[in-house]
C-alpha cells in the first residue's frame, strides 16, 4: 500500500518537473532562436500581461536587431517602460531620453522626455540623504517645461519641481539645526543665513531666524572676551530684526531674552577686559617699581663698597 503511494507521489513529482522544465525550455528556445517576429510578438504579450522581466529580456535581445527598422520605435518605447515598471529608474530614464533623442518627431517624444525627468524624480531620496538626483530632477523637469511650455504635462512638472524644492528646503533647515544641536555655532549661523537666502519664502523661515539669534548668542558666549562685544552685538541685531518682522511670533519672548543676555554679555566682557587692563597696568607699575628699587639698592651698595677701609 505504502509502496504504491510512494510510487504515485514520485510519478507526480517527475511529471511536475517535466512540465516546468518544458515551459522553461520553450522560453529559452524562444530566446535562443532566430525568429525575430515571434520574439517580438511574445515580448509584447509578456509586456501586456505585466510580465516585465521576461519582456525585458526579449527586448534586450531585439533592440540591436531592430535598430534602423520601422518596428524599432515601438520596441524602444516598450523597452523603456519595462525598465520603469521594474523600478529600474536609472536605466529607464536613460532609455526614455534615448528614445526622445532618436525620435524627436515622434508623437511619443514629449512623453518620453517627461518620463526621463520623472525617473529622476522617482530616484530622489529622503531629504536626509545626498540630494544630487533631486537637483538633477529639478533641472530636467525645468528643461521639459522650457521645451514644451504649452504641454499639459508642464503643469504637473511644475508641481513636481515644487515638491523637490520643498525637500531641499527641509534638508537645508535640518543641516543648519544639526550644527546648532552639536554646538558648532558659527557653522549654524552661516547655514541658517544661506538657507534663508536660498529659500526666502521657506515655511521654516520664522523658526530659522529665531534659531539664528540663539546660534549667534551661543557663538558669542563661547568666544574670547576680546571678540564678545562684536559678536553679541550681531545677536542683538538679529533679535531686533526678528521682533520687528515677527511681532506676534511665539519665539518673540525668547528672542527678547537673548537680546537681554547679549547686552549683559557685553557688559560682563567689558568689565573683564577693564580688570585685565588694570591688572596689566598694576603689573607693569610693580615691575617698574621693583626695577627702580633694585637700581637704588645697587647704588647704595656701590657707595658702601667705595667707603670701605682698605686693608
C-alpha positions, 0 to 999 in steps of 0.5 A: 500500500505504502509502496504504491503511494510512494510510487504515485507521489514520485510519478507526480513529482517527475511529471511536475518537473517535466512540465516546468522544465518544458515551459522553461525550455520553450522560453529559452528556445524562444530566446535562443532562436532566430525568429525575430517576429515571434520574439517580438510578438511574445515580448509584447504579450509578456509586456501586456500581461505585466510580465516585465522581466521576461519582456525585458529580456526579449527586448534586450535581445531585439533592440540591436536587431531592430535598430534602423527598422520601422518596428524599432520605435515601438520596441524602444518605447516598450523597452523603456517602460519595462525598465520603469515598471521594474523600478529600474529608474536609472536605466529607464530614464536613460532609455526614455531620453534615448528614445526622445533623442532618436525620435524627436518627431515622434508623437511619443517624444514629449512623453518620453522626455517627461518620463526621463525627468520623472525617473529622476524624480522617482530616484530622489531620496529622503531629504536626509540623504545626498540630494544630487538626483533631486537637483538633477530632477529639478533641472530636467523637469525645468528643461521639459517645461522650457521645451514644451511650455504649452504641454499639459504635462508642464503643469504637473512638472511644475508641481513636481519641481515644487515638491523637490524644492520643498525637500531641499528646503527641509534638508537645508533647515535640518543641516543648519539645526544639526550644527546648532544641536552639536554646538558648532555655532558659527557653522549654524549661523552661516547655514541658517543665513544661506538657507534663508537666502536660498529659500526666502519664502521657506515655511521654516523661515520664522523658526530659522531666524529665531534659531539664528539669534540663539546660534549667534548668542551661543557663538558669542558666549563661547568666544574670547572676551576680546571678540564678545562685544562684536559678536553679541552685538550681531545677536542683538541685531538679529533679535531686533530684526526678528521682533520687528518682522515677527511681532506676534511670533511665539519665539518673540519672548525668547528672542527678547531674552537673548537680546537681554543676555547679549547686552549683559554679555557685553557688559560682563566682557567689558568689565573683564577686559577693564580688570585685565587692563588694570591688572596689566597696568598694576603689573607693569607699575610693580615691575617698574617699581621693583626695577627702580628699587633694585637700581637704588639698592645697587647704588647704595651698595656701590657707595658702601663698597667705595667707603670701605677701609682698605686693608 
